[in-house]
């Protein structure tokens, strides 16, 4: 199988150092040239040292040849960026600039503007002005501004600004990398759940990706014809035999499997699971390659993380059925509002806040524990509502 499935090149970040274009007796522009270009160089260095493509290489960053104070320089910068394959632009400035003349007008680029918070000529004025112009022209842009005031000759980037720049950079590189690529949909609906139907319009219009679909029998075809990584499959099978214990068989003796049948079933299940992992790995570039073609992330690591997460996620699965049945109960007695509340409480009202809050304190563990916490709280709410409803029934019967 192909080690690298990406077609095309990775997105490039372009830095646009904009400047007050006035010259005259005071030579305002001349006094700001070095400071403005230093901002661009600092931003470029931050991105190159901290951002990586999915193959592990540092992102490529280019800077405009000159500061941008007039329309002609904006056009020259746009021409260079087109030649360099720039998909993401970051406009930086320590001062007021003529917004309509210096802004990025390319409707296809992902844009951010960093206004320098300094003791002299603060970039906040330009930031507010140019963001308003972007909004007026229907060209979205992200605004970045520091909390603390810096000296005009300070070339460092404050920690809060670093975080904002890197957040934008990571999201922009991911979005630009997906643009023009394909999303593979296997099957259409899972267990009749309408929420699993792919919204092609969203993926095509918002993410700029095409949607391709294959039937789920494609998985069986690849298993049958051996279209998968056999080496990785053997690793997965070995791990499954060593760590997965087959539980007590509750079927009557005449329906129980023999050891040979269990072995064959285990082989088929592990083969399908390993192929699915491999497909996801190829689509999302989980396996990264260095210049020599050596793997930087192995399946052993993926399996270890997945196994730990799975044990945590399924912790309260046995009581989830109770919460679902309770929701159906309220629906059956005509209390639709309560049924709807219980239906959305577990996966929306509780899970989403947990996913937003807990990782801030517990990191990756916070993501894993969000699911069992959501299951437990939702089941407790369902139990409380069910107890209260039966209490009301008893009052009416009396």
N, C-alpha and C positions, 0 to 999 in steps of 0.2 A: 504494500500500500504506500501511497505517496506520503512522505514525511511532512511536506509543506503543501498545504492545500489553498493558501491564499493566492488569488489571482489579482495582479496589480501591485501597486506600490503603497507603502504606508504614508499617512498624512504628514505634512510638514507644517511646523509652526512658524509664522512670520511676525517679526517684531517691527512695529511702526513708530519710530520716535518723532512725535509731532512737536512743533515749536512755534513760538510767537514770531511771525514773519516780519515784524516791523524792524527796519534798520534805522535810517536817518542819523541825526547827530548823536543820539544816545546809543545807537547800535544795539537795540534790545536783543535782537536775534544772536548777534555775535557773543553777547555775554552769557547766553544760555546753551550754546552749542555743545560744550563739553559735558555739562550736567545732564542734558537731555540724552546724549548718546551713551553716557555711563549708565543711565537708567535702563536703556535697551540692552546693553551688555550684561547688566546684573540679572535682568529677567531671563535672557537667553541662557546664562550660566545656571540659573536655578532650574530651568526646565531640563537642560541637558544632564544635570547631575542627579535629578530625582524622578524623571519620567522615563518609562520604558515601553517599547512596543510589545506586542504579544509574543514575539520571537526572542525577547530578552535584550534587544539592542536599544541603546539610548535614542530618544527622539531626535530628529533632525530639526534644527532651528536656524533660520536665516534672518538677517537684519537688513533693513533698507540701506541702500548705499549712502544716503544722506539723510539729514533730518528733513521733516516734511512741514513746510510752512505755507506752501502755495499749491495751486491746482496742478501745475506742471510736475512738481515733485511727487504729488499723490499719484499721478498717472505713471511716472517712472517707477515708483514703488510697486504699483499694481502690475506693471509689465514684468518686472523682475519676479514677483511672486507667482505669476502665471507660468513662467519658465521653470521655476524651482518646484512647482507642484504644491504650492501652499494651499491648505484647506482651512487653516485656523490663523486668525490674526489677533495680536494683542497690541493695542495702541497705548503708548506710554508718554506721559508729559508732566513736567514740573510747573507748568505755567498756563496762562490763557493762550488759546490759539483760535484761529478762525475755523469754527467747526465745520461748516458746509464745504470748505475748501480742503480740509485735511482728513475728514472722516473716511472710513472704508466703505465704499459704495457697492462693492461686489455682493450681490444677493446670495451667492453660493457659499461664502465663507462663514465660519463660526467666529463670532467677534467678542472681544472684551476690551475694556478701556480702564487703564490704571492711572488715576490722578494722584500725583505726589503731594502729600500733606506736609508742606514746608513752611518755614518762617517767612519766606518771601515768595510772592507770586504763587499762591497755592493752586494746585491743579484741580481743586474742587470746583472752581467756577467753570472751567472747560468741561470737566466730567459731567456736571449737571446739564450744561448747555448741549453737549454733543449727544448725550443719552436722550434728551428731549427730541433732538433732530432725528436720531435713529428711530425713535418711536413714531414720529410724524411721518417718516418715509416708509414705515413698515419693515424696518431692518433690525431685528432683535440684537441687543448687545448687553453684555454683563458688565456692571460697574464695580470697580475695585478701588477702595480708599482706605488708608490707614487710620487707626484710632488716635495715635499719638503724633504730635507735631515734631518734625525733624529739622535739623539745621539744613540750610540750602546746599551745603557741600557734602552732606552725609550720603555716601554711596551704598550704605547697607540697606537691606530690605527687612523691615520689622517682621516679627514672627506672625502677626495676624495677617499681614499682607502676603507673606509666603504661603500661608495656608489657603488664602483665597485664590492666589494665582495657581497653586497646584491643584486645588479642587477643580477650577475651570479647566486647567490643562488636561487632567485625567479624563474628565467627562467629554471634553472636546475631541481628544484623541480617540476615545471609544466610539463616539458618535460618527466622527469622520471615517473611522476604519470600517464601520458597518455600512456606510452609505455606498450604494452601488453593488453591494454584495447580496447574497441570497439567504433567505430563511427557509430551512427545510422543515416542513410539517409532515409528521408521520401519522397517518390516519387523520380523522377529523374531530370526532367526539369521544371522550373517554367516559365510559360507564354512563352515557346519557347525560353527562353534566354539560349544560350549555355554556358555562363559563370557560370551557376548554376549547371552544371553537375559535380558530384564529381570525382576528379582524384584519383582513388583508389590506383594507383601506388605510388603517392606522400605520401598518408596517411600511406600506408603499409611500404614502403621502407624508408621514411624519418622520420616519426613520430613513426614507430613501432607499429601501431594500426591496428586492423582488421576492415573491413568495412562491416556493415550489412545494408540491405535495406528492407524496408517495403513499401507497396503501401499506397497511401494517404487515401484509404478507411479504413485503420486501425484506423484512427481518428474517423470516423463515427461509426465503430464497438465499440470502447471504450465508445463513447457517448451513443450509444444505449443500451449497456449492463451495463452502470454505472460504468465502470472501471476508476474511477478518485476520487479525494479527494472532497467529497460532502461538507464538511465544508468550504473548501477554495472556492468552487464554490458559495456557498451562500453569502460569503463575497464579492466576485467579482460582483455578480448580484446586491447586495444591493448598492455597490459603483456605478455601472453603472446607476442604476435607479436614484440615488441622484445627480450624476454629469453630465451625458450625456443627452443632449437635442436633441430630434428628430426634425430635421429641416422641412422647408416648403416642402410639397409634390407637385411636379410640374406635376404629372400625371393627366390625365383627370379624372373626378369624377368616371367614371365607372371602372377605373383601380386602384383607390386608395384603400389602405388596411383599414380594420376596426380596431378599437382599440384592439380588441381581437387578430387579426392577427399580429398587430405590437408587442403585448406583447409576442406572441409565437415566432416571428422572433427574437426579442431581447433575449429571453431565449436561443434559439439555438445558436445565435452568441456568446453570453457571455459564454455559456457552452464550445463551441469550443475554444474560446480564453483562457479561464481558463485552459482547459486541455493542450493546447500548452505551456502555462507558466509553468505548473506543470512538463511537460516532460522536458523542457529545464532546469528547476530547478534540476530535478533528474540527468540529464546527466552532468551538470556542477557543481553540488554540491553547488548551491547557498544557499540552506537551510543547515545550519551547526548545528551540535548537540553537546551539552556539555556532561559531564559524566553522567548527570541525564537524558539525552534524551530530554532536553528542547530546543526549537528552539532559535537560536541566531539571525537569520534574518527572519523577517516575511514578508508576502505578502503585508501588508500595506505599508511597506517601499519600496518594489519593485514597487508597483502600483504608489506610490507618485513620485518616481524618473522617472518611465516610462512615466507617464502622463505629467510631466514637459518637459521631453525631446521630446516627440511626438509633443507637441505644437510648440516647437522651430523648429524641423526638417521639419515640413510641412509648415512652414511660407511662402515660395515662391514656393510651388508646383503648384499654378495656372499658373505660367509663364514658368514652365519647358516644358510644351507641345509646346510652341512657339519655344524653342531652338531645340527640337527634330524634329519639322516640318521643321525648317530651314535647319537642317542637311539633311533631306530627299530631300529638294528642290535642294540643291547643287548636291546631288547624281543623281537626275533625269535629270539635265542639263549637266551631264558628268564631273562635277568638283569633282572627287573622293577624291582628296587630301584635299580639304576644308571640304567635308563631314566627312572624317575620323578625321580631326582635331577637328571639333565640337563634334563628337561622344565621343572622349576620353577626351575632355577638362574638362567636368563637373566632371566625376567620377575619373579621373586620374591626369591630369595636374594641376587642381585647388584643388580638394578635398584632395588628399594625402598630398601636402605641408601644407594645412590648418590643417589637423589632426596631422601633425608632429610639427607644430609651435605653434598653438593657445593654446593647453593644457599646454604648458610650462609657459604661462602667466595667463591663466584663469582656469586651472585645468579641472574639469569635464565639466564645462560650455563651455570650448573651444572645447570639442568633439561635444557637441550638436550644437553649432553655426557654425561649419565647414560646415555642409550640406546646410543651407540656404545661407551662404556666397558663397559657390560654385555654387549653383543654380542661384543666382543673377548675379555673375560675368560672368558665362557661357552664361546666357541669354543676358546680355549687349554685350558680344562679338558677339553672333549670330546676334543680332539686328544691330550692326555696320557693320558686314560683309554683311548682307542682304541689308542694305542701300547703301553701296558702290557698290554692284553688280548691283542694279537697276540703280544707277547713270551711270555705264558703259554701261548698255543696252540703256539708253537714248542717250548717246553719239553716239553709233553705229547707232541707228535709225535716228538721225539727219544727 
